[in-house]
Amino acid sequence: MSDEAILRPIIDGVEVESAADDAIALIDPATEEVYGHAPISTPEEIDRAYQAADRAFASWKRTTPAERQLALFRLADAMEERAEEFADLESQDTGKPRATLVEDEIMQSVDQLRFFAGAARDLNGRSAGEYLAGHTSYVRREPIGVIGQVTPWNYPLNMAVWKIAPAIAAGNTVVLKPSDTTPQATLLLGRLAAEYLPAGVLNVVTGDRTTGAALLQHATPQMVAITGSVRAGMQVARAAADDLKRVHLELGGKAPAIVFPDADPEKVAEGLVLAGYFNGGQDCTAATRVIVHESVHDEVVAALAARARSHGRTGAPHDDGILYGALNNADQLERVAGIVDRLPSHADIVTGGRRQGDRGYFWEPTIVSGV
């Protein structure tokens, strides 16, 4: 236990010792070993986080765009200085290949913070002209208020920045819950933010689905935002309707690729293996379904299978030459295995279709035809 990380929520600018009786075991997807625990934040802690965000909003909404921009620039610089640490945490949480994380994701998050820092100074109102004699009508942009946010496990830091940065740049304050399996990088971001943002502007709580529901159903936020499944989005929309919260829903998808007769099978395979297997296919835009014209079907399937075998390698985060790492969690591994187990009799597993190894949530690159 002494080597395991004990994570703490960040409320009103400080790490707090949670009073929660329950904690979530953090499991390395590549080894299935427990490396830490994150508390399931209590309703009282969620309430404290919202109270802190509400207090902070009273003054943060009056800051100038220049002040908000400078704070976000400083936070981005601090993230860049600790990019390797962010990558280590993200790799441990997600199982992603470590070699590419700094360039592919961490520096993207840094750039996104800087983008929204710049956008903070371009929040102009729009003149609407004179619609009544002696009066001028115009639109004034004002912060919404306190925003409750929930982020997923497939791109934990990227998704957190996409939600946090525009909200804070516009003068809002935030209470955010990262996914139960991937909280580390978001909590590090929260600790850094406490150095450059006023206390309470960004609060991070931890927990499970129940925590997320309590966060989104709380009476304080004027807006709630999630990235998740369509089912989760419907539940959030229903709950938000009770007190007319604004909602921002980024929901799961199924992205088909359509292959026409004049396509080059080899180039198709090159593009689709990357688009389909990157991040283990755990992406709403992953090319997980391919619709191929019958005249080139066999050639495309053969090319895809060959490319998957040669370039779709999976392995542990520090292995060389891998395209993707372990699936994020045991439920995700079971979900993928279930898809294969439930294939109809007329479907054909061309390559893969099995768990790789007996330790870690690894799944071989798989091509199925005839579905």
C-alpha positions in Angstrom: 0.0 0.0 0.0 2.9 2.4 0.8 3.9 2.5 -2.9 0.3 3.3 -4.1 -0.7 6.8 -4.9 -3.6 8.3 -2.8 -5.2 11.0 -4.9 -7.0 14.0 -3.4 -9.7 16.2 -4.8 -8.9 19.9 -5.4 -11.5 22.2 -3.9 -11.1 26.0 -3.5 -7.5 25.9 -4.7 -6.2 23.2 -2.3 -5.9 19.5 -2.2 -8.3 18.1 0.4 -8.4 14.9 2.4 -11.6 13.3 1.3 -14.1 12.1 3.9 -15.2 9.4 1.6 -15.5 5.8 2.9 -15.0 4.4 -0.5 -12.2 4.7 -3.0 -11.7 3.6 -6.6 -8.7 1.3 -7.3 -6.7 2.6 -10.2 -5.5 -0.3 -12.3 -2.7 -0.1 -14.9 -4.3 -1.4 -18.1 -1.0 -2.9 -19.3 -0.3 -5.0 -16.1 -3.6 -5.1 -14.2 -1.8 -4.0 -11.1 -3.3 -1.5 -8.7 -1.1 1.6 -8.5 -3.3 4.0 -6.6 -6.7 4.9 -5.2 -9.0 7.9 -5.8 -11.8 8.7 -3.4 -15.4 8.7 -4.4 -16.1 12.3 -3.4 -19.0 12.7 -1.1 -22.1 14.8 -1.8 -20.8 17.3 0.9 -17.5 17.6 -1.0 -19.3 18.2 -4.3 -21.4 20.8 -2.6 -18.2 22.5 -1.2 -16.7 22.5 -4.6 -19.7 24.2 -6.1 -19.8 26.7 -3.2 -16.1 27.5 -4.0 -16.8 27.9 -7.7 -19.8 30.1 -7.0 -17.8 32.4 -4.7 -15.0 32.6 -7.2 -17.4 33.4 -10.0 -18.4 36.7 -8.3 -15.0 38.1 -8.9 -13.7 36.0 -11.9 -16.5 37.2 -14.1 -15.3 40.8 -13.6 -11.7 40.1 -14.6 -10.6 41.6 -17.9 -9.9 39.4 -20.9 -6.3 40.3 -20.6 -6.1 38.9 -17.0 -7.8 35.7 -18.0 -5.5 35.3 -21.0 -2.4 35.8 -18.9 -3.5 33.3 -16.4 -4.1 30.6 -19.1 -0.8 31.4 -20.8 1.0 30.9 -17.5 -0.8 27.6 -17.0 0.1 26.5 -20.5 3.7 27.3 -19.9 3.7 25.3 -16.6 2.1 22.3 -18.4 4.8 22.5 -21.1 7.5 22.5 -18.5 6.0 19.3 -17.0 5.0 17.6 -20.2 7.0 14.5 -19.4 5.3 14.1 -16.1 1.9 14.6 -17.7 2.8 11.9 -20.3 3.9 9.4 -17.6 0.6 9.8 -15.7 -1.5 9.6 -18.8 0.3 6.5 -20.0 -0.1 4.8 -16.7 -3.8 5.7 -16.5 -4.7 4.8 -20.1 -2.2 2.2 -21.3 -1.2 4.4 -24.3 2.2 4.1 -25.9 4.5 6.4 -23.9 6.8 7.4 -26.8 4.2 9.4 -28.7 2.2 10.9 -25.8 4.1 14.2 -25.4 3.8 15.1 -29.1 0.4 13.6 -29.8 -1.5 14.7 -26.8 0.3 16.7 -24.1 1.6 19.4 -26.4 -1.8 19.5 -28.1 -3.3 20.3 -24.7 -0.8 23.0 -24.2 -1.6 24.5 -27.6 -5.3 24.3 -26.9 -4.8 26.3 -23.6 -2.9 28.9 -25.6 -5.6 29.0 -28.2 -8.4 29.7 -25.7 -6.1 32.2 -23.9 -6.0 34.1 -27.2 -9.8 33.7 -27.7 -10.4 35.3 -24.3 -9.5 38.7 -25.9 -11.9 38.2 -28.8 -15.3 37.9 -27.0 -17.0 40.8 -28.7 -20.6 41.7 -28.6 -22.6 42.3 -31.8 -24.3 45.5 -32.6 -27.9 44.9 -33.5 -28.8 48.5 -34.5 -31.8 50.7 -33.7 -35.1 48.8 -33.6 -36.9 51.4 -31.5 -36.7 55.2 -32.0 -34.2 56.7 -29.5 -32.8 53.3 -28.5 -29.9 51.2 -29.6 -30.1 47.4 -29.2 -27.0 45.3 -28.9 -25.9 41.9 -27.7 -23.5 41.8 -24.7 -21.6 38.6 -24.0 -21.5 37.6 -20.4 -20.2 34.5 -18.6 -22.8 31.9 -17.9 -21.7 31.1 -14.4 -20.6 27.9 -12.7 -20.2 24.9 -15.0 -20.2 21.3 -14.0 -18.2 19.0 -16.3 -17.5 15.3 -16.7 -14.7 13.9 -18.9 -14.1 10.5 -20.4 -11.2 8.0 -20.2 -10.1 7.9 -23.9 -8.4 11.3 -24.0 -8.4 12.4 -20.3 -6.2 15.5 -20.5 -7.2 16.6 -23.9 -10.9 16.4 -23.0 -10.4 18.2 -19.7 -8.6 21.1 -21.4 -11.3 21.3 -24.1 -13.9 21.8 -21.4 -12.0 23.8 -18.9 -10.1 26.3 -21.1 -13.0 27.9 -23.0 -15.2 28.0 -19.9 -12.5 29.8 -17.9 -11.4 32.0 -20.7 -15.0 33.3 -21.0 -15.1 34.2 -17.3 -16.9 31.1 -15.9 -15.8 28.8 -13.1 -15.7 25.0 -13.1 -16.3 21.9 -11.1 -15.0 18.9 -13.1 -14.9 15.2 -12.5 -12.5 13.1 -14.6 -13.3 9.4 -15.5 -12.9 7.0 -12.6 -10.1 5.1 -14.4 -8.0 8.1 -15.5 -7.9 10.9 -13.0 -4.2 11.5 -12.5 -3.3 14.0 -15.3 -6.5 16.0 -14.6 -5.6 16.3 -10.9 -2.1 17.5 -11.8 -3.7 20.1 -14.1 -5.9 21.2 -11.2 -2.9 21.5 -8.9 -1.0 23.6 -11.4 -4.1 25.7 -12.1 -4.3 26.6 -8.4 -1.0 28.4 -8.8 -2.2 30.6 -11.6 -5.9 31.0 -11.1 -7.8 32.4 -8.1 -9.0 29.8 -5.6 -12.3 28.2 -6.7 -12.1 28.9 -10.4 -11.2 25.3 -11.1 -12.2 22.5 -8.8 -11.6 18.8 -9.4 -13.5 16.0 -7.7 -13.1 12.3 -8.2 -15.5 9.4 -8.2 -17.6 7.1 -10.2 -20.9 7.3 -12.3 -22.9 8.1 -9.2 -20.5 11.0 -8.4 -20.9 12.3 -12.0 -24.7 12.1 -11.7 -24.6 14.1 -8.4 -22.3 16.7 -10.0 -24.6 17.2 -13.0 -27.8 17.2 -11.0 -26.6 19.7 -8.4 -28.7 22.9 -8.2 -25.7 25.3 -8.5 -24.3 25.0 -12.0 -26.0 27.1 -14.7 -24.5 24.7 -17.4 -23.4 21.1 -17.5 -21.1 19.5 -20.0 -20.1 15.8 -20.6 -18.3 13.7 -23.1 -19.8 10.2 -23.0 -22.3 7.8 -24.4 -25.6 8.7 -26.1 -27.4 7.0 -23.2 -25.5 9.2 -20.7 -26.3 12.3 -22.8 -30.0 11.5 -22.7 -29.9 11.2 -19.0 -28.1 14.5 -18.6 -30.5 16.3 -20.9 -33.5 15.0 -18.9 -31.9 16.0 -15.6 -31.0 19.4 -16.9 -34.5 20.1 -18.1 -35.8 20.1 -14.5 -34.2 23.5 -13.8 -33.3 24.5 -17.4 -29.6 24.2 -17.1 -27.7 24.7 -20.4 -26.1 21.6 -21.7 -23.1 20.8 -23.8 -23.1 17.1 -24.9 -20.3 15.4 -26.9 -21.6 11.9 -27.4 -20.3 8.7 -28.8 -20.5 7.9 -32.5 -19.9 5.1 -35.0 -17.8 6.4 -37.9 -18.0 4.4 -41.1 -15.5 4.6 -43.9 -17.0 4.1 -47.5 -14.7 2.6 -50.1 -15.6 3.1 -53.8 -14.5 0.9 -56.7 -11.8 3.3 -57.9 -10.0 3.4 -54.5 -6.5 2.0 -54.2 -6.8 -0.9 -51.7 -3.3 -0.5 -50.4 -3.8 3.2 -49.7 -7.2 2.5 -48.2 -5.6 -0.1 -45.8 -2.8 2.3 -44.9 -5.3 5.0 -43.8 -7.9 2.8 -42.2 -5.5 0.8 -40.1 -4.2 4.0 -38.5 -7.7 5.5 -38.3 -9.3 2.3 -36.9 -6.6 1.1 -34.4 -5.2 4.3 -33.1 -5.9 4.6 -29.4 -7.2 1.0 -29.6 -10.2 2.2 -31.6 -11.4 3.9 -28.4 -12.5 7.0 -30.2 -15.9 8.3 -31.4 -14.3 9.0 -34.8 -12.4 5.7 -35.1 -12.9 4.0 -38.5 -14.4 0.8 -36.9 -16.8 0.1 -39.7 -15.9 -0.2 -43.4 -18.4 -0.3 -46.2 -16.8 -1.6 -49.4 -18.1 -1.8 -52.9 -18.5 -5.4 -53.9 -16.2 -5.1 -56.9 -13.2 -4.4 -54.7 -14.3 -6.1 -51.5 -11.9 -9.0 -51.5 -8.9 -6.9 -52.4 -9.7 -4.4 -49.7 -10.2 -7.0 -47.0 -7.0 -8.7 -47.9 -5.1 -5.4 -47.9 -6.6 -4.4 -44.5 -5.7 -7.8 -43.0 -2.1 -7.6 -44.2 -1.7 -4.0 -43.0 -3.2 -4.9 -39.6 -0.8 -7.7 -39.2 2.2 -5.7 -40.2 1.4 -2.2 -38.7 -1.3 -2.7 -36.1 0.9 -4.0 -33.4 -0.2 -3.6 -29.8 1.9 -3.9 -26.6 2.9 -2.3 -23.3 3.5 1.5 -23.1 7.3 1.2 -23.4 7.4 -1.4 -26.1 9.0 -0.3 -29.4 7.0 0.0 -32.6 3.5 -0.4 -31.3 0.5 1.5 -32.8 -1.7 1.2 -29.8 -1.6 0.0 -26.2 -3.9 -1.9 -23.9 -7.6 -1.2 -23.8 -8.4 1.1 -20.9 -10.2 -1.1 -18.5 -11.6 -4.6 -17.9 -15.1 -3.5 -18.9 -13.8 -2.3 -22.2 -11.9 -5.5 -22.8 -15.1 -7.5 -22.0 -17.1 -5.3 -24.4 -14.7 -5.9 -27.3 -14.6 -9.6 -26.6 -18.4 -9.7 -26.5 -18.6 -8.1 -29.9 -16.5 -11.0 -31.3 -18.3 -13.6 -29.3 -21.7 -12.5 -30.7 -20.6 -12.4 -34.3 -23.2 -14.0 -36.6 -22.4 -17.4 -38.2 -21.9 -15.8 -41.6 -19.2 -13.4 -40.4 -15.5 -14.3 -40.9 -12.7 -13.3 -38.6 -10.0 -12.6 -41.2 -7.2 -11.8 -38.6 -7.0 -11.3 -34.9 -10.2 -11.8 -32.8 -8.4 -12.8 -29.6 -7.0 -11.3 -26.4 -3.3 -10.9 -26.6 -1.4 -12.5 -23.7 -2.9 -13.3 -20.3 -2.0 -10.1 -18.5 -3.1 -6.6 -19.4 -6.1 -5.6 -21.4 -4.6 -6.2 -24.8 -6.6 -7.2 -27.9 -5.1 -8.2 -31.2 -5.8 -6.0 -34.2 -8.9 -7.6 -35.7 -10.5 -7.6 -39.1 -14.0 -9.2 -39.5 -15.7 -9.5 -42.9 -19.2 -10.5 -43.9 -21.1 -8.6 -41.2 
